[in-house]
C-alpha cells in the first residue's frame, strides 16, 4: 500500500470514527456500530475505535460483541481504564461475575471515578465507602510515556456506560 493510500485510509477511518461518535452521542447505537465497524476495519489497531465500538455494541445489547471490542481495546492499551470499566459491565451482563469484578477492580485502581466505584460496589457487595476514592495519592504513577492513539476519544453518553474524561 502506498503512502497516499495509507493517508487516504487514515482519513476515511477518522471520518467513520467521527460519524460513529456523533451517532453514538445522538443515542443511535445501531447506526453508530455500522460506522465504527467501518473505522475498525480500516484501522484495526486503534484502541479508541475499539472502545467506541464496544460502547455502541453495549448500548445495542450486543454484549458478546462489546466484550470482544473492549478486550481488544485493552490489548492495545492495557491502561485504558474506561475499556476495563466497559468490559467489566459487559462481563457482568454476560454472567461472568469473576471477570467483571477483575476488570472493574482494575478500572477503580487506575482511576477511582464514582461511576467505576459504584459499579464495583454493586458486584462485590461492599459499601462504596470501603472502595478507593479520588483522594488517593498519585505519586506512584509511572513517569514513562503512556501509549496514545491517533484518533481522539470523546465523551459520549450511553445507557449504562457513563462517560469519562478522555486522557
Residue frames relative to the residue before (quaternion, step in Angstrom):
aa qw qx qy qz dx dy dz
X 1.0000 0.0000 0.0000 0.0000 0.00 0.00 0.00
X 0.4169 -0.7206 0.4983 0.2419 3.56 -0.86 0.97
X 0.6570 -0.5056 0.3751 0.4147 3.54 -1.27 0.34
X 0.6178 0.5449 -0.3389 0.4545 3.60 1.06 -0.74
X 0.6584 0.4942 -0.3055 0.4785 3.59 0.99 -0.83
X 0.6189 0.5383 -0.3389 0.4609 3.60 1.06 -0.73
X 0.6621 0.4941 -0.3035 0.4748 3.57 0.91 -0.91
X 0.6518 0.5183 -0.3059 0.4614 3.58 0.94 -0.93
X 0.6525 0.5098 -0.3018 0.4725 3.57 0.98 -0.87
X 0.6511 0.5194 -0.3073 0.4603 3.57 1.01 -0.84
X 0.6476 0.5041 -0.3148 0.4768 3.58 1.00 -0.80
X 0.6500 0.5109 -0.3129 0.4676 3.58 0.95 -0.88
X 0.6436 0.5143 -0.3181 0.4691 3.60 1.00 -0.82
X 0.6481 0.5167 -0.3143 0.4628 3.57 0.96 -0.88
X 0.6619 0.4984 -0.3092 0.4668 3.59 0.92 -0.87
X 0.6427 0.5030 -0.3205 0.4809 3.60 1.00 -0.77
X 0.6284 0.5291 -0.3266 0.4675 3.58 1.05 -0.79
X 0.6631 0.4989 -0.3014 0.4696 3.59 0.91 -0.91
X 0.6424 0.5117 -0.3219 0.4711 3.59 0.96 -0.84
X 0.6641 0.5015 -0.3000 0.4663 3.58 0.91 -0.91
X 0.6436 0.5227 -0.3160 0.4613 3.57 1.00 -0.80
X 0.6458 0.5070 -0.3165 0.4750 3.59 1.00 -0.82
X 0.6685 0.4975 -0.2994 0.4647 3.57 0.94 -0.87
X 0.6352 0.5144 -0.3262 0.4750 3.57 1.03 -0.73
X 0.6491 0.5116 -0.3057 0.4727 3.58 1.03 -0.81
X 0.6999 0.4394 -0.2690 0.4947 3.59 1.10 -0.63
X 0.4789 -0.7049 0.3918 0.3468 3.56 1.31 0.38
X 0.4906 0.5893 -0.4791 0.4272 3.53 0.86 1.04
X 0.0601 -0.8711 0.4859 0.0391 3.59 0.57 1.14
X 0.6044 0.5596 -0.3748 0.4255 3.61 1.05 -0.59
X 0.6815 0.4538 -0.2786 0.5020 3.60 0.90 -0.91
X 0.6084 0.5514 -0.3511 0.4499 3.59 1.05 -0.72
X 0.6372 0.5399 -0.3296 0.4404 3.57 0.96 -0.85
X 0.6300 0.5337 -0.3406 0.4497 3.61 0.97 -0.79
X 0.6849 0.4703 -0.2848 0.4781 3.60 0.85 -0.95
X 0.6897 0.4807 -0.2845 0.4607 3.58 0.92 -0.87
X 0.5824 0.5476 -0.3741 0.4701 3.60 1.14 -0.50
X 0.6227 0.5286 -0.3297 0.4733 3.56 1.05 -0.77
X 0.6547 0.5012 -0.3058 0.4761 3.59 0.96 -0.89
X 0.6529 0.5169 -0.3120 0.4573 3.59 0.96 -0.85
X 0.6560 0.5147 -0.3177 0.4515 3.57 0.96 -0.84
X 0.6821 0.4732 -0.2769 0.4839 3.58 1.12 -0.68
X 0.7941 0.1192 -0.0292 0.5952 3.58 1.06 -0.79
X 0.0739 -0.8685 0.4882 0.0428 3.61 0.50 1.15
X 0.7217 0.4345 -0.2522 0.4762 3.61 1.17 -0.37
X 0.4793 0.6349 -0.4563 0.3986 3.58 1.13 0.60
X 0.3810 -0.7625 0.4825 0.2017 3.56 -0.43 1.22
X 0.6323 0.5440 -0.3430 0.4320 3.58 1.01 -0.75
X 0.6343 0.5075 -0.3257 0.4837 3.59 1.07 -0.71
X 0.6542 0.5164 -0.3104 0.4572 3.59 0.92 -0.90
X 0.6512 0.5118 -0.3148 0.4637 3.58 0.97 -0.85
X 0.6728 0.4907 -0.2985 0.4663 3.60 0.86 -0.93
X 0.6481 0.5015 -0.3205 0.4751 3.58 0.98 -0.79
X 0.6076 0.5408 -0.3446 0.4686 3.59 1.05 -0.70
X 0.6523 0.5090 -0.3099 0.4684 3.57 0.99 -0.83
X 0.6457 0.5114 -0.3202 0.4680 3.58 0.98 -0.83
X 0.6561 0.4985 -0.3104 0.4740 3.58 0.92 -0.87
X 0.6383 0.5287 -0.3285 0.4530 3.58 0.92 -0.89
X 0.6973 0.4755 -0.2692 0.4638 3.58 0.86 -0.98
X 0.6664 0.4751 -0.2887 0.4969 3.58 1.25 -0.43
X 0.5186 -0.6511 0.4083 0.3748 3.56 1.27 -0.10
X 0.5094 0.6271 -0.4204 0.4130 3.58 1.26 0.30
X 0.0720 -0.8824 0.4643 0.0235 3.54 0.63 1.22
X 0.6229 0.5255 -0.3559 0.4574 3.61 1.00 -0.66
X 0.6621 0.4859 -0.2987 0.4861 3.57 0.97 -0.87
X 0.6287 0.5343 -0.3319 0.4573 3.60 0.99 -0.82
X 0.6332 0.5431 -0.3228 0.4471 3.56 0.96 -0.88
X 0.6700 0.4990 -0.3013 0.4597 3.58 0.90 -0.91
X 0.6780 0.4887 -0.3009 0.4594 3.61 0.93 -0.82
X 0.6506 0.4925 -0.3234 0.4791 3.60 0.94 -0.82
X 0.6391 0.5240 -0.3295 0.4564 3.60 0.99 -0.81
X 0.6581 0.4941 -0.3120 0.4748 3.59 0.97 -0.80
X 0.6090 0.5418 -0.3480 0.4632 3.60 1.04 -0.74
X 0.6592 0.4977 -0.3002 0.4770 3.58 1.02 -0.79
X 0.6107 0.5367 -0.3531 0.4630 3.60 1.02 -0.71
X 0.6956 0.4750 -0.2637 0.4701 3.56 0.99 -0.88
X 0.7956 0.0520 0.0169 0.6033 3.57 1.08 -0.75
X 0.2210 -0.8417 0.4782 0.1186 3.61 0.21 1.27
X 0.7004 0.4420 -0.2783 0.4865 3.63 1.15 -0.39
X 0.3942 0.6989 -0.4926 0.3370 3.59 1.20 0.46
X 0.2662 -0.8104 0.5028 0.1397 3.56 0.00 1.31
X 0.6584 0.5182 -0.3263 0.4376 3.59 0.94 -0.80
X 0.6259 0.5181 -0.3430 0.4714 3.61 1.04 -0.67
X 0.6226 0.5098 -0.3386 0.4877 3.60 1.05 -0.69
X 0.6366 0.5240 -0.3175 0.4684 3.58 0.98 -0.83
X 0.6840 0.4835 -0.2855 0.4657 3.57 0.83 -0.98
X 0.6498 0.5000 -0.3180 0.4760 3.58 0.97 -0.83
X 0.6282 0.5388 -0.3380 0.4481 3.60 0.99 -0.77
X 0.6758 0.4767 -0.2944 0.4789 3.59 0.88 -0.90
X 0.6501 0.5204 -0.3135 0.4564 3.56 1.01 -0.82
X 0.6593 0.4997 -0.3104 0.4682 3.58 0.91 -0.87
X 0.5980 0.5448 -0.3570 0.4671 3.58 1.07 -0.68
X 0.6625 0.5030 -0.3005 0.4667 3.59 0.93 -0.89
X 0.6950 0.4549 -0.2627 0.4909 3.58 1.12 -0.66
X 0.5771 -0.6325 0.3541 0.3761 3.59 1.29 0.05
X 0.5524 0.5910 -0.3999 0.4309 3.60 1.24 0.20
X 0.1387 -0.8394 0.5229 0.0534 3.56 0.24 1.29
X 0.6248 0.5385 -0.3469 0.4465 3.60 1.04 -0.72
X 0.6799 0.4730 -0.2852 0.4824 3.59 0.88 -0.92
X 0.6242 0.5411 -0.3320 0.4553 3.56 1.02 -0.83
X 0.6587 0.5145 -0.3026 0.4580 3.56 0.88 -0.95
X 0.6447 0.5362 -0.3203 0.4408 3.58 0.92 -0.94
X 0.7335 0.4234 -0.2540 0.4671 3.61 0.76 -0.97
X 0.6362 0.5064 -0.3449 0.4689 3.60 1.03 -0.61
X 0.6136 0.5307 -0.3495 0.4687 3.60 1.06 -0.67
X 0.6459 0.5098 -0.3201 0.4695 3.58 0.98 -0.82
X 0.6413 0.5224 -0.3289 0.4557 3.60 0.94 -0.85
X 0.6663 0.4925 -0.2986 0.4736 3.59 0.93 -0.90
X 0.6523 0.5138 -0.3207 0.4557 3.59 0.96 -0.81
X 0.6858 0.4848 -0.2821 0.4638 3.59 1.01 -0.79
X 0.7839 -0.0726 0.0960 0.6091 3.55 0.96 -0.89
X 0.1960 -0.8435 0.4900 0.0997 3.60 -0.02 1.25
X 0.0550 0.8136 -0.5705 0.0976 3.56 0.57 1.18
X 0.6471 -0.5408 0.3762 0.3836 3.55 -1.16 0.60
X 0.6505 0.5228 -0.3253 0.4447 3.62 0.91 -0.89
X 0.6571 0.5021 -0.3085 0.4700 3.57 0.96 -0.83
X 0.6665 0.5117 -0.2953 0.4546 3.55 0.92 -0.95
X 0.6518 0.5139 -0.3160 0.4596 3.59 0.96 -0.82
X 0.6518 0.5078 -0.3154 0.4668 3.59 0.94 -0.86
X 0.6616 0.4926 -0.3035 0.4770 3.58 0.94 -0.84
X 0.6419 0.5294 -0.3304 0.4457 3.59 0.93 -0.84
X 0.6353 0.5268 -0.3330 0.4561 3.61 1.03 -0.72
X 0.7076 0.4584 -0.2678 0.4662 3.58 1.02 -0.75
X 0.7573 0.3669 -0.2195 0.4936 3.60 0.83 -0.88
X 0.3215 -0.7932 0.4622 0.2320 3.55 1.34 -0.12
X 0.4557 0.6060 -0.5097 0.4066 3.53 0.77 1.14
X 0.5946 -0.5499 0.4191 0.4103 3.58 -1.13 0.45
X 0.5524 -0.6319 0.4341 0.3273 3.54 -0.96 0.87
X 0.5995 0.5782 -0.3594 0.4208 3.59 1.14 -0.55
X 0.6455 0.5178 -0.3240 0.4584 3.60 1.24 -0.33
X 0.6093 0.5502 -0.3465 0.4538 3.59 1.29 -0.08
X 0.6450 -0.5299 0.3728 0.4051 3.60 -1.16 0.50
X 0.2608 -0.7528 0.5858 0.1488 3.53 -1.18 0.63
X 0.6545 -0.5096 0.3797 0.4096 3.53 -1.30 0.08
X 0.5495 0.6194 -0.3929 0.4001 3.59 1.26 0.00
X 0.4135 0.7189 -0.4713 0.3001 3.59 1.26 0.09
X 0.5025 -0.6320 0.4778 0.3460 3.60 -1.03 0.66
X 0.2772 -0.7757 0.5456 0.1542 3.56 -1.04 0.72
X 0.3411 0.7759 -0.4745 0.2376 3.56 1.20 0.39
X 0.6698 0.5121 -0.3052 0.4428 3.61 1.16 -0.43
X 0.4465 0.6914 -0.4667 0.3237 3.59 1.21 0.06
X 0.5330 -0.6284 0.4475 0.3474 3.58 -1.04 0.70
X 0.3693 -0.7375 0.5239 0.2128 3.54 -1.11 0.68
X 0.4820 0.6573 -0.4475 0.3679 3.58 1.25 0.07
X 0.5984 -0.5537 0.4297 0.3881 3.53 -1.24 0.41
X 0.3127 -0.7381 0.5700 0.1801 3.55 -0.92 0.94
X 0.5763 -0.5916 0.4160 0.3806 3.60 -1.09 0.57
X 0.1394 -0.7732 0.6136 0.0787 3.55 -1.10 0.71
X 0.3572 -0.7065 0.5607 0.2428 3.54 -1.29 0.23
X 0.5419 -0.6228 0.4597 0.3275 3.53 -1.23 0.42
X 0.7027 0.4138 -0.2625 0.5158 3.56 1.11 -0.58
X 0.4595 -0.6998 0.4638 0.2898 3.61 -0.87 0.85
X 0.3114 -0.6792 0.6162 0.2491 3.52 -1.26 0.47
X 0.1763 -0.7891 0.5822 0.0852 3.54 -1.10 0.64
X 0.4672 -0.6316 0.5307 0.3180 3.51 -1.27 0.34
X 0.0441 0.8111 -0.5771 0.0845 3.55 -0.42 1.22
X 0.4096 -0.7063 0.5061 0.2778 3.61 -0.80 0.89
X 0.0082 -0.7656 0.6432 0.0107 3.54 -1.14 0.73
X 0.7124 -0.4647 0.3105 0.4244 3.54 -1.28 0.20
X 0.8403 0.1066 -0.0203 0.5311 3.58 0.57 -1.14
X 0.6623 0.4816 -0.3084 0.4841 3.56 1.22 -0.22
X 0.2668 -0.7685 0.5568 0.1679 3.60 -0.28 1.19
X 0.4832 -0.6610 0.4888 0.3011 3.53 -1.13 0.61
X 0.1767 -0.7651 0.6112 0.0995 3.53 -1.28 0.52
X 0.6140 -0.5156 0.4320 0.4129 3.52 -1.29 0.19
X 0.3645 -0.6868 0.5768 0.2503 3.55 -0.99 0.81
X 0.1755 -0.7944 0.5743 0.0918 3.55 -0.92 0.88
